[in-house]
Amino acid sequence: MPNAPTPNSPVPNAPTPAAPTPGTAASCATRAEPGLRRPGRGAVAALAFGQLRRSPAAFAGSAAALFLALAAVTLFGSLFAAAAAAPAAERDPAGPGLMVIAGAFGEIAVVVAFFVVVNALGFAVRRQHRELALLRTVAATPRQVRRLVRGQVVATVLLMAVPGCAAGAFAARRFLAALQQRGMAAPAVRVPGTPLPMLVALAAVLLIALAASAVAARRISRIAPAAALTASSTEHGRTGPPRLLAGAGALVGGGLLVRLAATRPADQPDKAGQAALLASVVLLVAVALLGPLAARVVAAVLGAPVRLAAPRSGWLADANLRGYAHRLSAAVVPVSLLVGLSGTMSIMTSTAAHAASRAAAGGTSVTSATDVWLRQAELAMLVCFAAVSTVNTLVALTADRRREFALLRLVGATRRQLLRMLTVEAALTTAIGVLLGSVVAATASAAFSAALTGSALPAVPVATCGWIAVGAAALTVPAVLGTGLRAVAGPAAELVGGGRD
């Protein structure tokens, strides 16, 4: 009988573990094994900035979201500063005035910008779950993990501070000049040279980013070290009660705003429009919170014809979407945001223009040409935010599935079959996002139409809405397939073993 292996003897035919990449958390684990000493403050800081240097693409989405947020807050802060510094006699020309315009634009744009930042930072931390889990297994404390994430966030914010604030200040001057050309701001009003709006923007975005990173790092830092590594590749199976309660609260709040918009007097179309647009934002937040439930139901309905049309790739794509409800919800939310905000703005503008054409007298501020221009400018800004969120989310989610694709390849799936499956998944994700966003847009615009015309049937620009759906598909499908091409590349066995990331 052969001798049994001793605890320190090598196991026959055992696979040789892959060497850790220098500078990563895995290499830190290798160096820390003998004494399992906790990484010091300097080591944690070096690892945080090392991740930024080694994998800048992993933080590109966060950087883009932070850039837009800094630019948006600086833009509207500069307009507020310009209105406050203007002489009293020139603050309110004919029209709503610069302060009112900045407030009406800012309250929606800043909320959406912060939503995009929270979403982007959440995915940036999620992509590092394996690295953070490895740190936990080599005695890194939860506080050190949170400090690492905070260091990355602060570094990214500071890197984007100068270009973001500069872009916001430039946009404020251009926007003010456009308002002056249309008689909506006094000619003597100027954007002051004070850095206060930039400092306020930097402080606000930094606070939001730190809060978002703290929430994102909470899961990986609070669970046991042994469970952290397993948790990095799994998702929760159920939606927790706090999220359900928050989603129900957002749904009720959105309903109250819809009622508020619908009951505005006909001579207050501006207030009705802002209430309807804010209602769409709150309802989209409810979609984000209740997304796993709603997406699973809609996927079950839309998946049946897909399984019939494509028995193999369609069945696998439908099973993936329904089996990973949280992942599907995360992919659907930015598409819903894009469609919901764009559809609401487009239908409201069309409804206002249609009401003006039927009126015997001239249009009000909502139906004038200058107001149509304002709504188009706001629409362009919101679409920009939503597009960044859509691409960032879909790229992060698809890149996170490398090991899943490798396992499918090991059991016989080809790269072409995987790409065909991803195409079906992208099409279903687009359809679900367009459907949920359309419901939100229809609800909010119906309330605006009821206030403006007395009828809950708005004037729907069919061609524009069709182009919105096409634009959502043009963002979703290439983002998923482009990332999928890279994710299925490389040796499958190496990807499954964690040799590549």
C-alpha positions as CSV (number, residue, x, y, z in Angstrom):
1,M,0.0,0.0,0.0
2,P,1.6,3.3,-1.0
3,N,2.4,5.8,1.7
4,A,-0.3,8.4,2.4
5,P,0.8,11.9,1.5
6,T,1.9,14.0,4.4
7,P,0.2,17.3,5.0
8,N,3.1,19.1,3.5
9,S,3.8,16.8,0.6
10,P,2.5,17.7,-2.9
11,V,-0.6,15.9,-4.1
12,P,0.1,13.8,-7.2
13,N,-1.3,15.2,-10.5
14,A,-2.5,18.3,-8.8
15,P,-2.8,21.3,-11.0
16,T,-0.2,24.0,-10.5
17,P,-1.9,27.2,-9.4
18,A,-1.6,30.2,-11.7
19,A,1.0,32.7,-10.6
20,P,-0.6,35.9,-9.4
21,T,-0.2,39.0,-11.4
22,P,2.4,41.3,-9.9
23,G,0.9,44.2,-8.0
24,T,-2.6,42.8,-7.7
25,A,-4.4,41.7,-4.6
26,A,-3.5,38.1,-5.4
27,S,0.2,38.9,-5.2
28,C,-0.4,40.7,-1.9
29,A,-2.1,37.5,-0.7
30,T,1.0,35.5,-1.7
31,R,3.3,37.8,0.2
32,A,1.1,38.0,3.2
33,E,0.6,34.2,3.7
34,P,3.5,33.5,6.0
35,G,2.4,35.8,8.8
36,L,-1.0,36.9,7.6
37,R,-0.1,40.4,8.6
38,R,-2.7,43.0,7.9
39,P,-1.9,45.4,5.0
40,G,-0.7,48.8,6.4
41,R,-2.2,52.1,5.5
42,G,0.5,52.7,2.9
43,A,0.0,49.4,1.3
44,V,-3.8,50.0,1.0
45,A,-3.2,53.4,-0.6
46,A,-0.6,52.0,-3.0
47,L,-3.1,49.2,-4.0
48,A,-5.9,51.8,-4.5
49,F,-3.8,53.9,-6.9
50,G,-2.2,50.9,-8.4
51,Q,-5.6,49.6,-9.6
52,L,-6.2,53.0,-11.2
53,R,-2.9,52.8,-13.1
54,R,-3.2,49.2,-14.1
55,S,-6.8,49.1,-15.2
56,P,-7.9,52.6,-16.3
57,A,-10.6,51.1,-18.5
58,A,-12.4,49.7,-15.4
59,F,-12.8,53.2,-14.1
60,A,-13.7,54.9,-17.4
61,G,-17.4,54.7,-16.8
62,S,-17.1,56.2,-13.3
63,A,-14.8,59.0,-14.7
64,A,-17.3,59.8,-17.4
65,A,-20.2,60.0,-15.0
66,L,-18.2,62.1,-12.5
67,F,-17.2,64.4,-15.4
68,L,-20.8,65.0,-16.4
69,A,-21.9,65.5,-12.8
70,L,-19.2,68.1,-12.2
71,A,-20.0,69.9,-15.4
72,A,-23.7,69.9,-14.7
73,V,-23.4,71.3,-11.1
74,T,-20.9,73.9,-12.2
75,L,-23.1,74.9,-15.1
76,F,-26.2,75.6,-13.0
77,G,-24.2,76.9,-10.1
78,S,-22.6,79.5,-12.5
79,L,-26.0,80.5,-13.8
80,F,-27.3,81.0,-10.2
81,A,-24.2,83.1,-9.5
82,A,-24.7,85.2,-12.6
83,A,-28.4,85.8,-11.7
84,A,-27.4,86.7,-8.1
85,A,-24.6,89.1,-9.2
86,A,-26.8,90.9,-11.8
87,P,-28.3,94.3,-10.9
88,A,-31.8,94.0,-9.5
89,A,-33.3,95.9,-12.4
90,E,-31.9,93.4,-14.9
91,R,-32.6,90.1,-13.1
92,D,-36.1,89.5,-14.5
93,P,-36.5,90.4,-18.2
94,A,-39.6,89.4,-20.1
95,G,-40.0,85.7,-19.4
96,P,-39.3,83.4,-16.5
97,G,-35.9,84.9,-15.7
98,L,-32.5,83.3,-15.4
99,M,-32.9,82.1,-11.8
100,V,-36.1,80.3,-12.7
101,I,-34.6,78.7,-15.8
102,A,-31.5,77.6,-13.9
103,G,-33.7,76.1,-11.1
104,A,-36.0,74.3,-13.5
105,F,-33.1,72.8,-15.5
106,G,-30.9,72.1,-12.5
107,E,-33.3,70.2,-10.3
108,I,-33.8,67.5,-12.9
109,A,-30.4,67.4,-14.5
110,V,-28.5,67.3,-11.1
111,V,-30.8,64.5,-9.8
112,V,-30.2,62.5,-13.0
113,A,-26.5,63.2,-12.9
114,F,-26.2,62.0,-9.3
115,F,-28.2,58.9,-10.2
116,V,-25.7,58.1,-13.0
117,V,-22.8,58.6,-10.6
118,V,-24.2,56.3,-8.0
119,N,-24.9,53.6,-10.7
120,A,-21.4,53.9,-12.2
121,L,-19.5,53.8,-8.9
122,G,-21.6,50.8,-7.8
123,F,-20.4,48.9,-10.9
124,A,-16.8,50.0,-10.5
125,V,-16.7,48.5,-7.0
126,R,-18.6,45.4,-8.2
127,R,-15.9,44.7,-10.8
128,Q,-13.3,44.7,-8.0
129,H,-15.2,42.2,-5.8
130,R,-12.7,39.4,-6.5
131,E,-9.7,41.6,-5.6
132,L,-11.4,43.0,-2.5
133,A,-12.4,39.5,-1.5
134,L,-8.8,38.3,-1.8
135,L,-7.7,41.2,0.5
136,R,-10.2,40.1,3.1
137,T,-8.8,36.5,3.0
138,V,-5.3,37.8,3.8
139,A,-6.5,39.7,7.0
140,A,-7.5,43.1,5.5
141,T,-10.1,44.6,7.8
142,P,-13.4,46.0,6.6
143,R,-12.2,49.5,7.4
144,Q,-9.2,49.0,5.1
145,V,-11.3,47.7,2.3
146,R,-13.6,50.8,2.6
147,R,-10.5,53.0,2.8
148,L,-9.2,51.5,-0.5
149,V,-12.5,52.2,-2.2
150,R,-12.7,55.7,-0.9
151,G,-9.1,56.4,-2.1
152,Q,-10.1,55.3,-5.6
153,V,-13.2,57.4,-5.6
154,V,-11.4,60.5,-4.3
155,A,-8.6,60.1,-6.8
156,T,-11.1,59.7,-9.7
157,V,-13.0,62.8,-8.6
158,L,-9.9,64.9,-8.3
159,L,-8.7,63.7,-11.8
160,M,-12.1,64.8,-13.3
161,A,-12.3,68.0,-11.2
162,V,-10.4,70.4,-13.5
163,P,-11.9,69.2,-16.9
164,G,-15.4,68.8,-15.5
165,C,-15.5,72.2,-13.8
166,A,-13.9,73.8,-16.9
167,A,-16.5,72.3,-19.2
168,G,-19.3,73.4,-16.9
169,A,-18.0,77.0,-16.8
170,F,-17.7,77.0,-20.6
171,A,-21.2,75.6,-21.0
172,A,-22.6,78.2,-18.6
173,R,-21.2,81.0,-20.7
174,R,-22.5,79.5,-24.0
175,F,-25.9,78.8,-22.5
176,L,-26.2,82.3,-21.1
177,A,-25.3,83.8,-24.5
178,A,-28.0,81.6,-26.1
179,L,-30.6,82.8,-23.6
180,Q,-29.6,86.4,-24.2
181,Q,-30.0,86.0,-27.9
182,R,-33.6,84.8,-27.3
183,G,-34.4,87.6,-24.9
184,M,-34.6,85.3,-21.8
185,A,-31.7,86.9,-20.0
186,A,-30.7,90.5,-19.7
187,P,-27.7,91.5,-22.0
188,A,-25.7,92.9,-19.1
189,V,-25.7,89.6,-17.1
190,R,-22.3,87.9,-17.0
191,V,-21.1,84.7,-15.5
192,P,-18.8,85.9,-12.6
193,G,-15.2,84.8,-12.4
194,T,-15.6,83.5,-8.8
195,P,-14.5,79.9,-8.3
196,L,-17.4,79.3,-5.8
197,P,-19.6,77.4,-8.2
198,M,-16.7,75.0,-9.0
199,L,-15.9,74.5,-5.4
200,V,-19.5,73.8,-4.6
201,A,-19.7,71.3,-7.5
202,L,-16.6,69.6,-6.4
203,A,-17.8,69.3,-2.8
204,A,-21.3,68.1,-3.8
205,V,-20.0,65.5,-6.3
206,L,-17.4,64.3,-3.8
207,L,-20.0,63.8,-1.1
208,I,-22.3,61.9,-3.4
209,A,-19.4,59.8,-4.7
210,L,-18.2,58.9,-1.2
211,A,-21.8,58.0,-0.1
212,A,-22.2,55.8,-3.2
213,S,-18.9,54.1,-2.7
214,A,-19.7,53.4,1.0
215,V,-23.0,51.7,0.0
216,A,-21.3,49.7,-2.8
217,A,-18.5,48.6,-0.5
218,R,-20.8,47.7,2.4
219,R,-21.6,44.2,1.2
220,I,-18.0,43.1,0.5
221,S,-16.6,44.6,3.7
222,R,-19.2,43.3,6.2
223,I,-19.4,39.6,5.3
224,A,-16.9,37.1,6.6
225,P,-13.6,36.8,4.8
226,A,-14.2,33.2,3.8
227,A,-17.5,34.1,2.3
228,A,-16.3,37.2,0.5
229,L,-14.6,35.3,-2.3
230,T,-17.7,33.2,-3.0
231,A,-19.9,36.3,-2.8
232,S,-17.9,38.0,-5.5
233,S,-19.3,35.7,-8.2
234,T,-22.9,35.4,-7.0
235,E,-25.9,37.6,-6.7
236,H,-28.7,37.7,-4.1
237,G,-31.6,35.6,-5.0
238,R,-34.3,37.8,-3.5
239,T,-35.1,41.4,-3.2
240,G,-34.7,42.5,0.4
241,P,-37.6,44.2,2.4
242,P,-35.8,47.6,2.6
243,R,-35.5,47.8,-1.2
244,L,-39.1,46.7,-1.6
245,L,-40.3,49.4,0.9
246,A,-38.1,52.0,-0.8
247,G,-39.5,51.0,-4.2
248,A,-43.0,51.2,-2.9
249,G,-42.3,54.6,-1.4
250,A,-40.9,55.9,-4.7
251,L,-43.9,54.5,-6.6
252,V,-46.3,56.3,-4.2
253,G,-44.2,59.5,-4.5
254,G,-44.3,59.3,-8.3
255,G,-48.0,58.9,-8.2
256,L,-48.5,61.9,-6.1
257,L,-46.3,64.0,-8.4
258,V,-48.4,62.7,-11.4
259,R,-51.5,63.8,-9.6
260,L,-49.9,67.2,-8.8
261,A,-49.0,67.7,-12.5
262,A,-52.5,66.7,-13.7
263,T,-54.3,69.1,-11.3
264,R,-52.2,72.2,-12.2
265,P,-54.3,75.1,-13.6
266,A,-54.1,75.6,-17.4
267,D,-52.4,79.0,-16.9
268,Q,-49.5,77.3,-15.0
269,P,-48.1,75.0,-17.7
270,D,-44.5,75.5,-16.6
271,K,-45.3,74.1,-13.1
272,A,-47.2,71.2,-14.7
273,G,-44.3,70.4,-17.0
274,Q,-41.7,70.4,-14.2
275,A,-44.0,68.3,-11.9
276,A,-44.5,65.8,-14.8
277,L,-40.8,65.6,-15.5
278,L,-39.9,65.1,-11.9
279,A,-42.6,62.5,-11.6
280,S,-41.0,60.5,-14.4
281,V,-37.6,60.7,-12.6
282,V,-39.2,59.4,-9.4
283,L,-41.1,56.7,-11.2
284,L,-37.8,55.6,-12.9
285,V,-36.2,55.4,-9.4
286,A,-39.1,53.1,-8.5
287,V,-38.4,51.0,-11.6
288,A,-34.7,50.7,-10.5
289,L,-35.7,49.6,-7.0
290,L,-38.5,47.2,-8.0
291,G,-36.7,46.2,-11.2
292,P,-35.9,42.6,-10.4
293,L,-39.6,41.8,-9.9
294,A,-40.9,43.8,-12.9
295,A,-38.1,42.6,-15.2
296,R,-38.7,39.0,-14.4
297,V,-42.4,39.3,-15.2
298,V,-41.8,41.1,-18.4
299,A,-39.0,38.8,-19.4
300,A,-41.3,35.8,-18.9
301,V,-43.9,37.3,-21.3
302,L,-41.4,38.4,-24.0
303,G,-39.3,35.3,-23.7
304,A,-41.9,32.9,-24.9
305,P,-41.9,34.1,-28.6
306,V,-38.1,34.4,-28.5
307,R,-37.8,30.7,-27.5
308,L,-40.0,29.7,-30.4
309,A,-38.2,31.9,-32.9
310,A,-34.7,30.8,-31.7
311,P,-35.0,27.4,-29.9
312,R,-31.3,27.2,-28.8
313,S,-29.9,30.6,-28.4
314,G,-33.3,32.1,-27.5
315,W,-33.9,29.5,-24.8
316,L,-30.5,30.1,-23.3
317,A,-30.8,33.8,-23.4
318,D,-34.3,33.7,-21.8
319,A,-33.1,31.4,-19.1
320,N,-30.2,33.7,-18.3
321,L,-32.4,36.8,-18.1
322,R,-35.0,35.2,-15.9
323,G,-32.4,33.3,-13.7
324,Y,-30.4,36.4,-13.0
325,A,-33.2,39.0,-12.2
326,H,-30.9,41.4,-10.5
327,R,-28.5,41.5,-13.4
328,L,-31.3,41.9,-15.8
329,S,-32.7,44.7,-13.7
330,A,-29.4,46.5,-13.6
331,A,-29.2,46.3,-17.4
332,V,-32.8,47.4,-18.0
333,V,-32.8,50.4,-15.7
334,P,-30.5,52.7,-17.8
335,V,-32.4,51.8,-20.9
336,S,-35.6,52.7,-19.1
337,L,-34.0,55.9,-18.0
338,L,-33.1,56.8,-21.5
339,V,-36.5,56.0,-23.0
340,G,-38.5,57.4,-20.1
341,L,-36.8,60.8,-19.9
342,S,-36.5,61.2,-23.7
343,G,-40.1,60.1,-24.3
344,T,-41.5,62.3,-21.6
345,M,-39.7,65.4,-22.9
346,S,-40.6,64.7,-26.5
347,I,-44.3,64.0,-25.9
348,M,-44.6,67.0,-23.6
349,T,-43.1,69.3,-26.2
350,S,-45.3,67.9,-28.9
351,T,-48.4,68.2,-26.7
352,A,-47.6,71.8,-25.9
353,A,-46.9,72.7,-29.6
354,H,-50.2,71.0,-30.6
355,A,-52.1,72.9,-28.0
356,A,-50.5,76.2,-29.1
357,S,-51.5,75.5,-32.8
358,R,-55.1,75.1,-31.7
359,A,-55.2,78.1,-29.5
360,A,-56.7,81.3,-31.0
361,A,-54.3,83.6,-29.1
362,G,-50.5,83.3,-28.9
363,G,-48.8,80.6,-27.0
364,T,-47.8,80.8,-23.4
365,S,-44.2,80.4,-22.1
366,V,-44.6,76.6,-22.4
367,T,-45.8,76.8,-26.0
368,S,-43.5,79.5,-27.3
369,A,-40.5,78.9,-29.6
370,T,-38.0,79.8,-26.9
371,D,-39.5,77.3,-24.5
372,V,-39.4,74.6,-27.1
373,W,-35.7,75.4,-27.5
374,L,-35.3,75.1,-23.7
375,R,-36.9,71.7,-23.6
376,Q,-34.8,70.5,-26.5
377,A,-31.7,71.6,-24.7
378,E,-32.8,69.9,-21.5
379,L,-33.6,66.8,-23.5
380,A,-30.1,66.7,-25.0
381,M,-28.5,67.0,-21.6
382,L,-30.7,64.2,-20.1
383,V,-30.1,61.9,-23.1
384,C,-26.3,62.4,-22.7
385,F,-26.5,61.4,-19.0
386,A,-28.7,58.4,-19.8
387,A,-26.5,57.3,-22.7
388,V,-23.4,57.3,-20.5
389,S,-25.3,55.3,-17.8
390,T,-26.6,52.8,-20.4
391,V,-23.2,52.1,-22.0
392,N,-21.3,52.0,-18.7
393,T,-23.8,49.5,-17.1
394,L,-24.0,47.2,-20.1
395,V,-20.2,47.1,-20.5
396,A,-19.7,46.4,-16.8
397,L,-22.3,43.6,-16.7
398,T,-21.1,41.9,-19.8
399,A,-17.4,42.0,-18.8
400,D,-18.4,40.6,-15.4
401,R,-19.5,37.3,-17.2
402,R,-16.1,36.1,-18.5
403,R,-16.1,33.1,-16.3
404,E,-19.7,32.2,-17.1
405,F,-18.8,32.3,-20.9
406,A,-15.7,30.2,-20.2
407,L,-17.8,27.6,-18.5
408,L,-20.2,27.5,-21.4
409,R,-17.3,27.0,-23.8
410,L,-15.9,24.2,-21.7
411,V,-19.2,22.3,-22.0
412,G,-19.2,22.7,-25.8
413,A,-20.5,26.1,-26.7
414,T,-18.7,28.0,-29.5
415,R,-17.9,31.6,-29.6
416,R,-20.4,32.1,-32.4
417,Q,-23.2,30.5,-30.3
418,L,-22.3,32.7,-27.3
419,L,-22.4,35.9,-29.4
420,R,-25.8,34.8,-30.9
421,M,-27.0,34.3,-27.3
422,L,-25.8,37.8,-26.3
423,T,-27.5,39.3,-29.4
424,V,-30.8,37.8,-28.2
425,E,-30.2,38.9,-24.6
426,A,-29.4,42.5,-25.8
427,A,-32.6,42.5,-27.9
428,L,-34.7,41.3,-25.0
429,T,-33.0,43.8,-22.6
430,T,-33.8,46.6,-25.1
431,A,-37.4,45.5,-25.4
432,I,-37.9,45.3,-21.7
433,G,-36.3,48.7,-21.1
434,V,-38.2,50.4,-23.8
435,L,-41.5,48.9,-22.5
436,L,-40.9,50.0,-18.9
437,G,-39.6,53.5,-20.0
438,S,-42.6,53.9,-22.3
439,V,-45.0,53.2,-19.4
440,V,-43.3,55.9,-17.3
441,A,-43.3,58.4,-20.2
442,A,-47.0,57.7,-21.0
443,T,-48.0,58.2,-17.4
444,A,-46.1,61.5,-16.9
445,S,-47.0,63.0,-20.3
446,A,-50.7,62.1,-19.8
447,A,-50.7,64.1,-16.5
448,F,-49.1,67.1,-18.4
449,S,-51.7,66.8,-21.2
450,A,-54.5,66.7,-18.7
451,A,-53.3,69.9,-17.1
452,L,-52.7,71.7,-20.4
453,T,-55.6,70.5,-22.6
454,G,-58.0,68.9,-20.2
455,S,-57.5,65.5,-21.9
456,A,-55.2,62.7,-20.7
457,L,-54.4,61.8,-24.4
458,P,-51.2,63.6,-25.3
459,A,-50.0,64.4,-28.8
460,V,-47.5,61.6,-29.4
461,P,-44.8,62.2,-32.0
462,V,-44.7,58.7,-33.4
463,A,-41.5,59.2,-35.5
464,T,-39.6,60.8,-32.6
465,C,-40.6,58.0,-30.3
466,G,-39.6,55.4,-32.9
467,W,-36.1,57.1,-33.2
468,I,-35.8,56.9,-29.4
469,A,-36.4,53.2,-29.4
470,V,-33.9,52.8,-32.3
471,G,-31.4,54.9,-30.3
472,A,-31.8,52.7,-27.3
473,A,-31.1,49.6,-29.4
474,A,-28.1,51.3,-31.1
475,L,-26.6,51.8,-27.6
476,T,-27.5,48.5,-26.1
477,V,-26.7,45.9,-28.8
478,P,-23.2,47.2,-29.8
479,A,-22.2,47.8,-26.1
480,V,-23.1,44.2,-25.2
481,L,-21.7,42.6,-28.4
482,G,-18.5,44.7,-28.3
483,T,-17.8,43.7,-24.7
484,G,-18.9,40.1,-25.4
485,L,-16.3,39.7,-28.2
486,R,-13.6,40.6,-25.7
487,A,-15.1,38.6,-22.9
488,V,-15.2,35.3,-24.9
489,A,-11.6,35.7,-26.1
490,G,-8.8,33.7,-24.5
491,P,-8.4,30.2,-23.2
492,A,-11.5,29.0,-21.4
493,A,-9.7,26.9,-18.8
494,E,-7.6,29.9,-17.8
495,L,-10.6,32.2,-17.4
496,V,-12.4,29.6,-15.3
497,G,-9.4,29.2,-13.1
498,G,-9.2,32.9,-12.5
499,G,-5.9,33.3,-14.4
500,R,-7.3,36.3,-16.3
501,D,-9.7,39.0,-15.4
